[in-house]
Amino acid sequence: MAKNLVIVESPAKARTLEKFLGKDFSVEACGGHIRDLPAKSLGVKIDKDFEPNYQIIKGKEKIVKELKSAANKAKVIYLAPDPDREGEAIAWHLKVLLGGNGKVKRIEFHEITKEAVTAAVKHPRELDLARVDAQQARRILDRLVGYKLSPLLWKKVRKGLSAGRVQSVAVRLICEREEEIGKFKKEEYWDILTDLANQAKTEFSAKLVSQGDSPLGVRPKEKGKVIGSEAEAKRIAQALEGAAFTVKEVRRKEQKRHPAPPFITSTLQQEAARKLGFSAKKTMTLAQKLYEGEEVKGHGRVGLITYMRTDSVRIAHEAEHEVRKYINDHFGKQFIPAEPIRYRKKKQAQDAHEAIRPTAVLRSPDKLKDDLKGDEFKLYELIWKRFVACQMEAAVFDQTAVDISAGEYLLRANGSVIKFEGFLKLYVESTDDNDTPEEKEGLLPPLQQGEKLRLVKVSPAQHFTEPPPRYTEASLVKELELRGIGRPSTYAPIISTVQERGYVTREGKALKPTEIGVTTNGLLVKHFPLIMDIKFTARMEDRLDEVAEGQLAWVEALKEFYGPFKEALAEADVKMEKVKTEIMTDEICPTCGSKLVIREGRFGRFIACSTYPKCKFTKNLPEEEARFAALQEKCDKCGKPMVVKRGRFGEFLACSGYPECKNIKPILKKLGVKCPKCGDGELAERRTKKGRIFYGCSNYPKCDFATWQRPVPGETPKAAEKKKTDA
């Protein structure tokens, strides 16, 4: 008897679905896209309404052959890629390749649970061709920009550069912020704090806020008079020391703080960056795993969260009921609002899927500690807590503000105490580094109007205005979303791409443009003002949304973009100045005798021969060599010094005799712990091919000792393992 065939994107998802659907179904994985535009040519016939030339992706031929064979034997073919535009396009490509129109159906589910999957199979639908058109338009749009603009940059700047429609706008934001920082001039200002005591001798703090009718002690460019010098601050402090302090007014009010909405893609990326230090790319990789399913004791493989590419804060009624019951059972009735909390969707939100939430709120993080790896567990816990908290009662504060007169001056003391924890019992939302911090408020002693107070101390404090901070991944995602640039599925690739291309580098959490990033951005802004215009880019996103909704033909959307782009491209080819990105030095190339130059590469600046590609001699800059001189590492193959190089995955040691000697070694982070196996080497941090950290002997391959447990100086790895087991 012929089986029904279900095709999903990933093998992990396929394994999960096989357990749900039973013996009448076979589940195969296509591994994502199986067709795309050709890798080495434009692949778009512009003069024929942008007709694309799709080809089977190199390396996918075997998968396509196997899927065709399975499809020929199948009774019904269910196409089940992810429930977004990208997934819809993958399903369409599968249908085109597999044929069998009459027996091909599209199914989608937003959580990988048995109930959701079986319901989807019972209610298949036809392919949504408007969604397919929107994805196709985006793909062709980005291909046109990349293939037309990149050669211009090679010609005018240097080989190897590339441009992207959305990524280049993201680089512009980062460059403009850097320009703001460079132009910033700090200004001095002072504020004055006092320590006061009431009649019961209880001390508290109050801040000077005004002199007569003029507000005081505020930052420059804000409303009110600024105390701009030490002399002025000391004069006011001296006046306060001789003043009588009296409580002028006491204001008390109850204030509520409401929970944040459940996660959408952008807020998940922001919060994971703030709380967990995850990059947007890492967050989405982990979220994909949680969505596709992990092995859970007693339940088999099960999807743990709903679909993670969404801009909707909507929650299914069943999930609302489940979480409200959980809150009642575990926190108490007082923590449940009278009605479920419904959050407003943003104006530009597509609202195609639910918010990101756990598929079963009863699967609390403590029940999954043994089933999930470290970072997966952390992300799941974050999603679970945010979801439960979003349906809890507001926190209630008793807030007190006390105005205190001191001659012609007025001071203010603020106090706040939690009256009811509400959602704060479970979860507190983080803020960006550049958000203005709230002044810390403590509990004030009982104070009455007219009460006399004693001055304990006056403390003038000097401050300087600070430039706007550089973007972090979290704040950049927030800015992109705010300006309507990109969509949920694009934030992580945008941020990864601008770093991989060498336009942006990370310093700690901050994103900083490289020299080549600033240069390229300047040229693109000057010669392609429309393409680099932030509002125009956001408008194109809206047009793609209109295509997805069936309100605009995809060819019309492309024509709207390509006309102005083509004109700007032709003009830039003539008018764009050629930029010199290398600096001539007085050094002579040891290989051919030509002058050496400093060049900007994908991984930073380096020294190279001026006759490249005829002579390919390169070496690190002197400061790079000096930075690692302490290593004094010699090549174990030829004896020449090892030098530091940069690759896609960071720094490593390479033989200075390259290309004659191609020996490379990782830079070991030694931990100060002797190897327990050989007693000679030292344990160091290493990574597997998949990036997972482990700890091995520095004498590898002579000694193959390795452990997952981080060694602690003074404690053997075996003892550390035993301690972990005993715990």
C-alpha positions, -999 to +999 in steps of 0.1 A: +000+000+000+014+034-010+023+057+019+016+094+022+048+115+018+055+145+040+085+167+030+100+191+056+131+212+056+153+196+083+162+160+093+155+168+129+120+179+121+115+148+099+124+125+129+099+143+151+071+141+126+076+104+119+068+096+155+036+117+153+022+105+120+026+067+122+031+039+097+009+054+069+034+083+064+070+086+054+088+118+062+117+132+042+139+163+045+148+185+016+175+205+036+160+239+029+161+254-006+166+229-034+166+255-063+180+290-065+195+315-089+228+304-103+258+310-081+281+324-108+258+345-130+230+370-127+203+344-135+177+370-142+164+381-176+157+417-169+143+425-203+118+396-200+100+409-169+128+397-146+123+361-155+145+340-131+166+311-142+164+287-113+188+258-110+191+229-086+216+240-059+250+223-063+251+193-039+213+189-038+211+166-069+210+134-048+183+148-025+162+158-054+166+123-070+155+106-038+126+130-033+114+123-068+116+086-063+096+088-030+070+112-046+064+088-075+054+060-050+034+083-027-004+084-024-005+121-014+024+145-011+023+169+018+047+199+015+055+211+050+084+236+050+084+264+075+053+286+077+067+318+062+074+332+028+107+314+025+090+281+034+062+288+009+088+293-018+106+261-009+073+243-012+066+258-046+101+248-059+094+212-046+061+211-064+076+223-097+103+196-095+082+167-082+051+173-104+020+153-094-002+184-092-033+164-082-018+148-052+004+177-039-009+196-009+006+223+013+004+220+051+017+243+078+019+242+116+033+268+140+043+243+166+057+208+162+034+189+185+013+158+177-019+178+179-007+206+156+008+183+130-022+159+128-045+189+125-025+203+097-026+170+078-064+170+082-067+205+068-043+209+039-044+239+016-032+251-018+001+269-022-001+306-015+014+320-047+013+356-034+037+346-007+059+328-032+059+359-054+070+381-025+099+358-017+109+357-054+107+395-056+130+399-026+155+373-039+157+389-074+159+424-059+188+414-037+205+396-066+202+426-089+218+449-063+246+424-054+255+415-090+253+450-104+268+470-076+296+447-064+316+448-097+314+486-095+330+485-060+357+461-073+365+487-100+364+518-078+376+505-044+391+470-043+384+434-053+364+412-031+339+439-019+302+432-021+270+452-015+235+443-004+203+463-006+194+460+031+228+452+046+243+484+031+216+504+048+225+487+081+261+497+076+250+532+069+233+534+103+265+521+120+286+546+101+264+575+109+264+567+146+302+566+144+302+600+128+280+614+155+305+600+181+334+616+163+317+650+161+305+649+197+318+676+221+314+669+258+299+695+281+304+698+318+275+699+343+270+694+380+243+681+402+240+685+440+229+657+463+222+661+500+220+636+529+192+647+553+179+633+585+143+636+600+133+641+636+138+604+643+174+607+630+167+584+599+189+595+570+178+597+533+190+614+501+175+644+483+186+661+450+186+698+443+160+704+415+154+742+413+164+777+424+134+799+427+114+793+395+144+779+375+149+741+373+185+732+382+209+703+379+197+690+345+218+679+316+227+704+288+201+708+261+173+697+285+149+721+301+162+742+329+194+760+340+226+740+340+252+742+368+281+744+345+312+749+367+327+738+399+327+773+412+290+776+408+284+742+423+305+752+454+286+785+458+253+767+458+266+740+482+278+767+506+244+784+505+227+751+513+250+745+543+236+776+559+199+770+550+170+756+570+154+725+555+117+720+557+093+694+542+072+715+518+050+688+503+045+650+504+029+633+475+019+596+476+004+576+448+000+540+437+018+531+404+015+500+383+041+484+360+027+461+334+045+430+319+062+431+285+044+413+256+054+378+246+085+375+224+085+382+187+116+376+166+132+410+171+125+412+209+138+377+214+170+386+197+173+418+217+166+402+251+189+372+244+217+396+236+211+417+267+205+388+292+225+360+277+251+377+255+240+358+224+244+371+189+213+373+167+226+344+146+232+322+177+197+330+191+180+320+159+201+288+155+191+277+191+155+288+186+153+267+154+165+236+174+139+242+201+112+246+174+122+215+155+123+194+186+146+177+211+144+144+229+124+148+262+123+120+287+090+102+286+078+121+256+103+113+228+112+141+204+090+171+207+090+207+195+094+229+226+085+264+212+062+278+185+076+292+152+104+317+159+101+340+129+072+361+137+062+397+142+029+389+160+022+392+198-010+372+193-015+341+216-038+312+209-068+309+232-058+274+242-024+287+253-040+316+272-062+291+291-032+268+299-010+296+311-037+312+333-043+278+350-005+274+355-003+308+371-032+300+394-017+267+405+019+278+410+016+315+420-019+320+433-052+336+421-040+371+430-015+369+402-041+363+374-057+393+357-095+392+355-092+387+317-064+374+295-040+402+285-042+410+247-013+430+233-016+454+204+002+444+172+025+470+156+013+488+125+037+471+101+033+436+116+021+409+092+006+390+121+008+357+102+019+336+132+015+335+170+040+350+193+070+329+203+060+307+233+065+273+248+043+246+232+033+234+266+036+257+296+036+227+319+071+219+305+087+243+329+125+249+326+132+228+357+117+197+340+140+201+310+174+206+327+186+171+319+172+172+283+186+205+270+222+216+265+234+247+283+226+275+258+194+258+246+182+256+282+190+292+288+171+303+257+141+281+265+140+294+301+140+330+288+111+323+264+091+303+290+095+330+317+086+358+293+055+340+281+042+332+316+050+367+329+031+383+300-002+369+314+005+378+351-009+408+370+009+441+370+034+449+397+021+476+421+044+502+438+037+527+465+056+558+453+064+588+474+078+622+462+089+647+489+096+684+481+120+701+506+126+738+508+159+753+517+158+790+514+155+799+477+163+763+467+140+732+463+152+696+467+133+664+459+135+629+474+118+600+457+110+567+473+094+536+460+085+502+475+068+472+459+034+467+473+026+437+451+052+418+430+029+407+402+049+395+371+081+407+387+081+376+408+091+357+377+106+380+351+122+415+347+127+429+312+162+442+304+170+475+287+195+485+261+229+500+273+219+533+257+185+535+274+185+563+300+188+547+334+162+555+360+174+570+392+175+544+419+147+549+445+147+534+480+123+535+508+119+569+525+113+573+562+079+587+574+079+625+566+052+651+573+045+685+557+062+712+577+086+689+594+121+703+600+151+683+587+188+683+595+215+686+568+240+658+572+261+664+541+261+683+507+277+664+478+283+683+445+290+659+417+307+666+384+294+650+351+301+653+314+276+647+286+284+615+267+282+607+230+255+584+217+268+548+223+277+525+194+250+501+183+251+466+199+234+437+181+204+442+204+200+480+197+207+476+160+178+450+157+156+475+176+166+503+153+160+482+121+126+472+133+117+507+144+126+520+109+109+492+091+141+478+075+140+441+070+116+416+084+118+389+112+137+364+091+163+390+080+177+406+112+202+378+120+215+374+084+219+412+081+240+415+112+261+384+104+267+395+068+280+430+075+305+415+099+315+387+076+321+411+047+345+431+069+324+463+069+317+461+106+337+447+135+328+440+171+345+456+201+330+439+231+293+442+224+296+473+203+295+473+165+321+496+149+326+503+112+359+494+097+379+518+075+367+500+044+331+501+057+332+539+061+348+543+027+323+521+009+294+536+027+304+571+018+306+562-019+272+544-019+255+572-001+269+598-025+262+580-057+231+559-048+211+582-025+178+565-033+190+529-027+208+539+005+179+560+017+165+544+049+129+555+041+131+541+006+144+508+019+115+506+044+091+515+016+104+486-005+096+463+025+061+476+025+058+469-013+070+433-007+043+430+019+017+442-006+030+415-030+025+389-003-010+401+003-019+399-034-023+436-037+007+442-060+023+422-089+059+412-081+071+424-115+057+459-109+075+460-075+108+452-093+103+477-121+096+504-095+130+497-079+151+488-110+145+519-131+161+544-107+188+519-097+198+513-133+202+551-139+222+556-107+245+527-117+253+541-151+260+575-137+282+561-109+302+541-133+313+574-148+313+598-119+323+576-089+359+584-079+384+556-076+395+552-040+430+544-030+428+519-001+465+511+003+492+531+020+528+529+005+556+521+030+594+523+027+598+486+032+610+463+004+594+430-004+618+402+005+604+381-023+606+404-054+622+436-042+591+458-049+577+483-024+553+470+004+520+486+011+494+485+039+461+471+027+427+467+043+415+431+041+385+412+051+400+405+085+418+438+091+449+457+080+480+438+068+512+444+048+514+431+012+535+435-019+525+464-042+528+441-073+500+417-062+488+394-078+522+390-095+538+386-060+517+373-032+539+382-002+520+393+029+527+397+066+511+412+097+515+448+107+543+454+132+518+462+160+502+428+155+535+411+156+545+430+188+512+421+204+519+384+202+557+386+205+554+371+240+543+338+224+577+333+208+562+303+191+583+284+165+569+263+137+573+227+146+577+218+109+603+242+097+615+262+127+605+296+115+585+320+138+548+316+140+527+348+133+491+357+141+466+356+112+429+362+111+404+339+096+366+335+095+366+321+130+391+345+146+428+345+151+452+316+147+489+310+144+505+304+110+540+298+099+558+330+087+574+308+060+541+306+041+536+296+012+566+272+015+553+260+048+516+260+054+516+249+091+488+264+112+479+261+149+451+274+172+460+301+197+455+281+230+439+297+260+458+279+288+441+275+321+470+270+345+461+233+351+486+205+345+474+176+322+465+147+345+474+122+318+509+132+307+518+155+335+538+177+311+513+196+291+488+222+303+450+221+298+437+246+273+403+257+259+396+241+225+366+239+201+350+211+182+342+215+145+307+225+155+320+252+179+314+234+212+340+242+238+361+214+255+394+213+273+424+193+261+461+189+266+484+215+250+507+186+239+481+173+215+485+151+194+512+136+216+487+135+245+450+131+237+435+139+271+402+158+268+373+168+291+340+187+288+343+200+324+362+233+327+393+226+349+399+247+379+435+255+391+442+234+421+415+209+413+420+179+390+395+174+361+385+141+376+376+157+409+357+184+391+337+158+372+330+139+404+318+171+421+294+178+392+281+142+394+276+144+432+258+177+429 
